[in-house]
Structure formats: structure tokens, C-alpha cells
Amino acid sequence: MGSILRSKRCEKRNKIVVELLLDKDEFRQLKGEMDDVYVFSERVARVPSRVSMRGRNHRTKYFLIPRQLRRKLAARGGVSCQRIDCDGKSMFVYVLDPFSDHDFAQEK
């Protein structure tokens, strides 16, 4: 799990420069990507949700989207998912792109 070492304002661009400290495994999960990187904390996720299990032996699992987060949800377009395992916890990050018709399920 990473942490922010320092931050500094960049007034010209109205942005913040952030220096991060990450484990090697966590950095490797970026797979060399240096642009369009999002920083989030599990402590910010305070909207309760559930996992619905269906089928034989509950093999099919659905992540339920809480009502508060359903507004303006792009139901069409491309959807991709990433699993992040860290300190015994699993985080699933879904990206819904309403402008993409790319079918990520067809990729290997």
C-alpha cells in the first residue's frame, strides 16, 4: 500500500505535484503506464454495498451498485475492470466509458 510523501502546488497549471512511495508489486501493477493514473484511498469509500451470489454453489457473483451512485450511470459503452490485491484485500476498479464501443471481453 502506498503513501504520499509530499505534495506541492503548481500555481501555473492549477495542479498539485505529488511524490508517492509505493511497493514494487504495486508499482508493477501500473504496467509501465505513467499517464492517466488515478490515486485513491480505501478510506474514502464509505458508501455501503453488497455482492449478490447466484447459481450453483454461488459461483456467479455480482457487485451491486448502490442507489446513491447510480445517477448518470453510463449503461452503454465499453466496460473494463482491474483487480488490485494488496495486504489481503481485493479492490475491483471498473471503468465505464460511454463513448467507447470497444468490447474488452473479446481481448485476451
C-alpha positions as CSV (number, residue, x, y, z in Angstrom):
1,M,0.0,0.0,0.0
2,G,1.4,3.4,-1.0
3,S,1.5,6.7,0.8
4,I,2.0,10.3,-0.2
5,L,5.4,11.6,0.8
6,R,5.0,15.2,-0.1
7,S,2.8,17.5,-2.2
8,K,3.5,20.9,-3.7
9,R,1.2,23.3,-5.5
10,C,1.9,24.1,-9.2
11,E,0.1,27.5,-9.4
12,K,0.8,28.0,-13.1
13,R,-1.3,24.9,-14.1
14,N,-3.6,24.9,-11.1
15,K,-2.4,21.4,-10.2
16,I,-0.6,19.6,-7.4
17,V,2.7,17.8,-7.7
18,V,2.6,14.6,-5.6
19,E,5.5,12.3,-4.6
20,L,4.4,8.8,-3.9
21,L,6.0,5.9,-2.1
22,L,4.8,2.5,-3.5
23,D,5.7,-1.1,-3.0
24,K,7.4,-2.7,-6.0
25,D,4.4,-5.0,-6.7
26,E,2.0,-2.1,-6.5
27,F,4.1,-0.1,-9.0
28,R,4.3,-3.2,-11.3
29,Q,0.6,-3.3,-11.5
30,L,0.7,0.0,-13.5
31,K,2.4,-2.0,-16.3
32,G,4.5,1.0,-17.3
33,E,1.6,3.4,-17.6
34,M,2.6,6.9,-16.4
35,D,-0.4,8.9,-17.8
36,D,-4.0,8.8,-16.7
37,V,-3.1,7.4,-13.3
38,Y,-5.7,7.9,-10.5
39,V,-4.8,8.0,-6.8
40,F,-7.5,6.8,-4.4
41,S,-7.8,5.6,-0.8
42,E,-9.9,2.8,0.5
43,R,-10.8,5.0,3.5
44,V,-12.7,7.3,1.2
45,A,-15.1,4.5,0.0
46,R,-17.8,4.9,2.6
47,V,-20.9,4.0,0.6
48,P,-22.0,0.5,1.7
49,S,-22.7,-2.1,-0.9
50,R,-23.0,-5.8,-1.3
51,V,-22.1,-8.8,-3.5
52,S,-25.0,-10.8,-4.8
53,M,-24.3,-14.5,-5.4
54,R,-26.3,-16.7,-7.7
55,G,-26.2,-20.1,-9.4
56,R,-24.9,-23.4,-8.3
57,N,-22.6,-23.1,-5.3
58,H,-22.9,-19.3,-5.6
59,R,-20.3,-19.3,-8.4
60,T,-21.7,-16.2,-10.1
61,K,-21.1,-13.0,-8.2
62,Y,-22.5,-9.6,-9.0
63,F,-21.1,-6.3,-7.5
64,L,-24.2,-4.2,-6.7
65,I,-24.1,-0.5,-7.4
66,P,-25.6,1.5,-4.5
67,R,-28.6,3.7,-5.3
68,Q,-26.6,6.9,-4.5
69,L,-24.1,6.1,-7.2
70,R,-26.5,5.1,-10.0
71,R,-27.3,8.6,-11.1
72,K,-26.0,9.5,-14.6
73,L,-24.5,6.0,-14.9
74,A,-23.4,5.2,-18.4
75,A,-25.2,1.9,-19.1
76,R,-23.9,1.6,-22.6
77,G,-20.3,1.6,-23.9
78,G,-17.1,-0.2,-23.0
79,V,-16.6,-1.5,-19.5
80,S,-13.2,-2.7,-18.3
81,C,-12.1,-4.0,-14.9
82,Q,-8.9,-4.3,-12.9
83,R,-8.3,-6.3,-9.7
84,I,-5.8,-4.9,-7.2
85,D,-4.7,-7.2,-4.4
86,C,-2.9,-5.6,-1.5
87,D,-2.5,-6.5,2.2
88,G,-5.0,-9.3,2.0
89,K,-7.7,-7.1,0.5
90,S,-9.0,-7.2,-3.1
91,M,-10.1,-4.0,-4.8
92,F,-12.0,-4.0,-8.1
93,V,-11.9,-0.9,-10.2
94,Y,-14.5,-0.7,-13.0
95,V,-14.1,1.8,-15.8
96,L,-17.3,2.7,-17.8
97,D,-16.7,4.6,-21.0
98,P,-19.9,5.7,-22.6
99,F,-18.1,6.9,-25.7
100,S,-16.3,3.5,-26.3
101,D,-18.0,0.7,-28.2
102,H,-14.9,-1.5,-27.6
103,D,-15.7,-5.0,-26.4
104,F,-13.0,-5.7,-23.8
105,A,-14.3,-9.3,-23.4
106,Q,-13.1,-10.2,-26.8
107,E,-9.4,-9.3,-25.9
108,K,-7.1,-12.0,-24.5
